[in-house]
Amino acid sequence: MKKSSESTFKDISAKYPERQSAVMPIMQLLQKENSNRFEAGSIDTVAKALGMSRSRVYGISTYYTMFNTHPVGRYHLQVDTCVPGFLHGADEIVEHLCKKLGIAVGGTTVDGMFTLTTVQDLASCATGPVIQVNEVYYENMTVEKTDQLIDALNKGKKYSSDTSMNVVSECGILLNDRTDKNCRKLAYYRKRGGYRTLEKAIKLKPEDIVNEVKEAQLRGRGGAGFPAGMKWSFLPKNDTRPVYLICNADEGEPGTFKDRQIMEFNPHLLVEGIAISAYAIKSRKSFIYIRGEFAWIADILETAIDEAKTAGLLEHVDIIVHRGGGSYVCGDETAQIESLEGKRGNPRVKPPFPANSGLYGCPTVVNNVETLSNVPYIIEHGAAAYKKIGTTNNHGPKIFGISGHVNKPGVFEYPLGTKLSVLLDAAGGVKGNLKGVIVGGLSVAILTASEAKDLALDYESCQKAGTALGSGGIIVINQTVSIPELALRTIEFYHHESCGQCVPCREGSHVIEQKLRALLKGRGTLADIDLILYLCENIRGLTLCPTGEAFSVPIHAMITKYRPEFESLAKQ
């Protein structure tokens, strides 16, 4: 193993107010240096460098899925088989790889070249099937392309996959021209007026910016839809403690890949949004907590931050990019704070709320990538102009990601309140006959084709229809899909991602998965279906974070709306 110097560890830990926050960056470095494995000896190295116990480092390495505590091949092939991947044909890729490599899922080839595993959601929903090889994504894969990839890896050659997808920006505010090779660069962004708003903002009073965002009624784009300006106003006044701004870029909701588009192709928009927001809430240090799988996007963001620093644009705030370790639960703001502090990402009991006691026990605001990326437009053009986009109570642009059975999956920037039918047309129409649609990421209730007809994509309309807008991750399902199989794939994800802290979530997801698996194997009963419904109805509201509700709501809806499909599988 290449030995990282003590100075390297010190440089990493110096970025953080408390050095133990550097535990995951250092672990990621050591794993990369040791052929993609976090070995036992590395535990001692990390513990000594950061003054942590060995047991705590071990606990972190086994909690987060991205740390390989057991040997893997030179190339670790990870195929995304979560719901969008499943709909795009990921199972065929897995089956083919097993035959081609002569191994089962979880196995390693005898020459030590390849390890094959399946993973739960890589935020590549429109470009599936996707295979992650170590830290590199290969998208829009087919059996033929998979053969080409394996042959190239065997020969030590590079292989480039097709990453193209449908991108439509009706508003022209959030999405960038991803085909322009210069789209990530500062010069490109400034030519389009970038950072002009930041220069304007820092001449204003911070409270004026907060009030403008409140007046614009910007609702959080992470899923909950809570007003961002109101969240900012919850910070205590005249408090001497540091204030922290966290940009939630974890994006772990299956069906959701909108934030990736901003970070990967319009990074300076996010940096400017963070810089303005940090000034507004008087934060001198801000963090971008990005999902760990986005290694190359983390590099893109760091480059953008360095460009902005060199240009003298970030003198009032220090922005740190922090990669997670693979945990859906860390999308919850308190779990994310725990993770940033160098701990397992277990949600906290509330109150206290982050606004009063968040990161390092200090006032903290957590906002989503898309939310913060809306701020420059609001400050540049004013709340009144922003409110002209969308509907009466739903203002501004929204990025919708569409995956599943459409002809042209992709990302679509449209005003809030746009009809679902308009977006489906923009996505090239449905392949086959529409059977159901999930409009807000996997954690919301499925809608039947008749329920989805004429649906307006805003918070109130979705609620009235019995679902939620959520993250705007739209998953389209046609008549070829078994809803019981879809339910199983859903609960497999949430059972895998449960942090295990709350019994209803940990045990409930396990039992539901068992019962669904039994039904699909012809061993289930009608009583099992009723038990699943009972569990779904009684798990809600009994967990520290929304994960329990995130699986109980969609599973309950799938069974109640498509019950005959489940009953047909039960033993009579």
N, C-alpha and C positions, 0 to 999 in steps of 0.2 A: 504493500500500500504506500502510495506517495504520502509523505508526512507534511501536513500543513504546519506552518510555523506558528509559534505563539503570537507573533505580531499580526498574522492573518486573523486569528481568533479575536485579538484585541480590536482590530479594525472593524470587524463585523459587530462585535458587542458594543463598540463606541457609538453606534448609530442609535442605540436605544437608551432611554432613561434608566432602565434597570437591565443589567447584563444578561440575566436569565431569559430575557425575551429573545436572545440570539440563539436559543437552543436549536430550533428547527433549521435556520440557515446554516448553522455549523454542521448539523447532522446531514443535511442535504449535500454539503460540500464533501464530507467524509464518504458518504455513499457513492458519490460520483467518482471520487478518487480510488475507490475500492471495487471497481468493476460492477457497479450497480448493486452493491450489497452493504448493508449497515451491520457490520460484524460485531461480535461480543467485545473485542478489544476497543472498539470505537466508543462504547459506553463509558469506559474508564477515562478516555481522552476528553470526552465532552464534560463529564462530571467534574474532572479536575480543572478544566479550563473555566467553567462557569460557577464553581462552588456549589454544585448540586449533588444530591445523593444519587448513587447508582440506580436505586430502585425507581426514582422519579424519571431518570433518563430512559430506563427500560420501559416504564409505563407509557411514556410518550412514543417510543419506537414501535410498540405493539398496538397502540390506540389508532394511530394514523396509518392508513392503508398503503401509503406510498413508500414506507420504509421496509425494505426487503431484509428481514432478519434471518432468512434462510437462503441458501445459494440459489441463484438463478443463472440462466445461460448468458452468453455474451450478448445476445439479443433477446430482450424480454418482450414478447408479443402479447399485447393486451387488446382484446376485441370488446368493443362496447356493445353489450347485448340488452341494455335497458330498453324501455318501450320504443323510443324512436328508432334505435338501432335494430330492434326486432322487426319493426314495420318495414325497414329498408333492406332487410335480408341478411342481417348479421349472422343468423344461425347457419346459413349456408356457408359463410366464410369460415366459421368455427369448425364445422364438419369437414370441410375441405382441408383445412390446416392439420387437423388430427390425422387424416389419411396421408397427406403429403409428408408430414414429419414423423409419422409412426408413433405418435404419443397421444395420451388422453389430456383433457384440460387439466392443468396443474402440473403436467409432466415436463421433463427436460430431455432433449435428444441425447443419445449416448455420447456424441462428440462434444457436448456442452455448449453447442452453438445457440440453441433456441429453447426458451421456456414459453409455454402457451398458457395464458390465463384469460378469463373473462372478467370484465369490469362493469361497474354500474354508472353509466353516464359520463361522457367526456365533453359535454357542451359542444358537440359537433353534430347536432340533431338533423340539420338540413343536408349535410354532406356525408351521411352514413351510407354504407357501413364504414367505420373508421377503425384503423389498427394503430395503436400507439406502440412504437418501438423505442424502448428506453424513454427518452424525452421528446421524441419526434412523432408528429401526427401524420398518418397517411389516410387520406379521405377519398370519398367516392370510390371505394374499392369494389372490385368484382373478383370472381374466381380467377379469371385470366390475369388481372392486375396483381392479385396476391401471389400468383406464381412468379410473375416478373419481379416482385419485391423480394421474395425469398431467394431467387436466383441471384439478384444483385447483391444481397447481403452475404450470401455464400462466397461470392467472388470479391467481396470487399469494395464494391462499387456503390456509387450514390444512386438513389432512385427518387424521382420527384413525382408525387401524386397530383391529381387534378383537384384543386381546392376551389374551383369556380362554383358559384351558385347565383341564384336570382337575387338581385338587390334593387329595390325600388324605393326612392325617397320622394314622396309627394310633398313633404314640407321643406326639405333641404336644410335642416337645422342640425341634425345629429349625425347622420351618416355621411361618410366621405366617399370619394371616388376611389374605390379599392383597386381599380385597374391602373391608376397612376403610380408609378414607382416612387414618386417623390411625396406621396400623400402623408407620410409619417414625419416629414422634416419640418423644422421650424420655419424655414424660408417659405415653404408652400403654405403653411398655416397663416403666417403673417401677411402674405400677399392677399389672402382672402379676408383680411381684417382681424386676424387672431391677435389676442393680447391687448387689443385696443380697449376692450371692455375692462380688463384688469387695471390698466392705467387710469381709466376713468373711476373705477371702484375705489381705489386706494386714496382718492381725493375726497371721497364721501365719508360721512360718519358711519361706523359699523352698524349702528342701530337703524340707519336709513336703509341699508341693504337688507337687513332682516325684515323690516317693514314692507319693502318692495316685494320680497319673496312671499311674505304672508299675503299681501294684496293680490299677487298673481295666483294664489291658491294652488301652488305647485304641490301635487300629491306625490308621495314617495313611489318610485317606480320599481321597488324591489318585490312588491307583492301585496303589502298591507294597505297601501294607498293613504298613509297618514300624512297630513300636511307638513311639508318640510319646514316652512317658516315657523309654524307653531312649535315643532320639535326644537328648533334653535332657541325659541323664546323661553323654553323650560330651564335653560341654564341659569344657575344662581347668579344674582347680581352682587357686585362688589366682593367677589370671592378671590382670595389671593392665590389659590391653587392653580397650577397650569391647566389649560383647557386643551383637550385633544379632539381632533377630527379624524374619524376612521371612514375610509371609502370602502364599502363592502363590495368587493369584486370576486367573491367566492363562486358565484353563479353555479350552484349545484343542483338546481331544480330541473329534472328531466323535461325536455321540451323547450328549454330556455337557452338561448345563445346570443341574445341581443347585446349584452355588455361586452362580450368578446369582440363584436364588430367595432365598437367605439374604441376600445383599447388597442386593438390590432391595427386599425386603419385610420383612426382620428385621435391619436393619443394626446395631442396638445389641447384638444377641446376639454378632455377630462382634467388635464393639469391646470388649465386656466379656471375651470369650474371649482377645483379644489382650492386654488389660490384665492379666489374671490370669497368662497365660503369660509375659508380659514380666517381671512381678514375680518369678515362679518362677525364671527363668533370669538374673535381674539385668540385664535389658536396659533401657537408658534411652531408646533410640530404635528404633522399629519401623517397617517399611514394609509397605504393602499394594501388591503389584505386580499391578495389575489389567489385563486385556487392553484394548488401546487402543480397541477398538470400543465398549466400555462407557462412553462419555463421560458419559451421564446418571446411570449408577450410581456413577461416581466422584464426581459432585456429591452424590448421596444420602449416600455414605459420609463425605464431608467435612463435610456438614451434621451428621450424627450425631456425628462427632468433636468438632466445635465445640460442640454441645449438651452433650456429656459434659465437655468442658473447662470451659465456663462454669459447670457444676454442681460443679466442683471434684473430679471423679472421676478425672482423668488426671494428677495432679500428679507421679506417679512415672515417667511414660513419655510420650514425644512420638511420635505416630503420623502418618506421612506417606503419603498416597495418591499412587502413582506409576503413570501410564498407560504401558503398553507401546506398541510401534509396529506390531504385527501380525507375529507369528512363533511358530509352533507349538513350535519348538525351545526357546523361552524358558520353556516349562513345565518343562524340566530345571533342577534347582536351580543348577548351576554356570553354565549359560547365562544364567539369570535374574540371577545375581549379576553376571556380566559386563555385562549390559544395564543393571542398576542403577548400575554404575560409569560409565556413559556410553560403552559400547563396542558393537560388533556382538555379538549374542547367540550366540557360539560356545562350546560346552561346554569345560570345562577338563579337563586330565588329572588323574586322582585316583589315589593321594594327591598332595598333602594334601587331606583332606576338609574341607568347610565348617566343621565343629565346631571345627577347629583353625585353619584359614586360609580364611575366607570373604570376606564383604564388606569391602573395604578392608584385606584381610589379617588380619582380626580374627575371633574365634570367632563363628560364625553358626549359627542354627537356621532352617530353612525348613520351614514346615508349611502344609498346605492349608487353605482356608477352612472346609470342613466339619469337619476335624480340630479346629481351634481353637474352633469353635462348640460342640463337645461338652464342652469343659473346664468351663464354668460348672456344668453339671449334675453332673459328677463331684465338684467341690469342694463344691457345695451339699448333695448327697445322699449322697456317699461312694462309694467304689469298690464296696463290697458291693452297694449298690442298683443301680449301673450294670451290674454283671455279671449281674443278674437279667434284664436285657433281652438277648435273643438266645439263642445256644446256648453250649455248653460252652467252646469256644475262640474264639468270635466274639461279642463283647459290644457292646451299645449299639444305638442307632438308626442306620439308613442311609437316605440319600435315593437313590432310584432314579429315573432319568429314562427314560421310555418314549416312543419315537418310531417312525415307520414305520407298518406296516399293523395298527393297532389302532383301535377305534372312538372311544376317548377318550384320546388321548395326553396325557401330563402328568408331574407329579412325585409320588412316593409315598414317604412316610416310614414305613418298617416296620422291625421288628427284623431284624438280621443273621440269616441262616438261614431267612428266609421262603421258601416255595416259589415258584418262578417262576409256576406256574399261578395262585396267589393274586393275584399282581400283574397278570397278564394279565386275570384276571376284573375286577380293580379298574379296569383300563384299558378296560373295555367289551368285552373279547374280541377275537379276531383277525378282521380283515376277510378273508374267503376262507379258504383252507387254509394252515396254517402250513408253510412250506418250510424256514426256517432262522431262527435267532435269534443275535444277538450280545449278550452279557450285560454286557460290561465296557468299552464304548467300542470304536471301530473298530480298535484295535491288538491285539485278542485274537482267538483262533480262533473261527470261526463254529461253531455247533452245528446239527446236523440236527434235524428235528422229533422224531425218536425219541430222540436224545441229550438233548434238552431236557426230555423228559417226566419229571416228578417231581424235577427239579433243585432242590436247596436253594441259595439264594443266599448262600453263605458262602465264605470263601477256600479251605478244604480241599475242599469238595464240588465247586467249580468246577475246581480243579486236578485232582481225580480224574476229572472229565468231559473233561479235555483242553483246558480253556480257563482263563480267569482272571476273577475278579470285577472287577478293575481299578477304574474309576471308578464303576461301577454304571450306565453309560449303556447301556440296553437298546434295541437296534434290531431290530424285528420285520419279517420278510420273508415275503411270501406267494408263492403259486404263479405269479403274473404276472411275477416278477422273473427276468431273465437273470443267472445267477451270473457269467458272464464279464463282463457289463456292470458288475455290482457290483464285481468285481475291478478293472476299469479305473478306475472312479470312486475306488476306494480308493488305487490307486497314483498316480493323478493328484494326489490330495491330498498324499501323502507326498513325491513327487518335487518338487512345488511348494514344500513346506515344508522340504526338506532345506537345512541351512545351507551345504552344500558342502564342509565341512572334511574329512570322511572319505571317501576314495575309494570304499569298498564301498557306502556309502549313496548318495553322489552319482551314481556311474556305474551301480550296480546298479539303483536306482529308475528311471533313464533307460532302461536296456535292457529291464527288465520292462514298462514302459509301452509301449515300441515294439512288443514282441512281442505284448502283449495287444491293442493297437490293430490290428496286422496280422491277428490271428486274427478279430477282429470285422469286419474288412473282407474276409474270405475269402482273405487272402494268407498266412496262417500255416500252419505244418506241425506234425506230431506232435513233431518234434525241438525246435520252439520251446517246446512245453509242458514237455518234459523239461529244457530249458535254464532256464526260469523256476524250476522246482523245485530245480534244482542251485544257482542263485543264492540262492534263499531259504534253503536249507540251509547255505550257506557264508558268508552275510553276518552271521548271528547271532554276537554276541560280538566283532565286529571294529570296532565304532564306539565313540566316546567317550561317546555318550549312547544312550538306548534307541531312537532313531528307526529305525535299521536293523532292529532286531528288531520294531519297531512295524508295519512293513509286510511283512516276510518271514514272520512268523507267520500273519497273516490270509490273505495270498495263497496260501501253502502249503496252508492248511486248505481254502480254497475249491476249489482244484484237486483235491486228493486226495479230498475228499468229494463233489464234483460233477464228476468228471473227464469222464464222457460228454458233458456240455454243452460242454466245451472241445474235446473230440475231434471233435464234430459240426461244429465250425466250421473244422477244419483241412483243408487240401488233401490228398486221399488219393493 
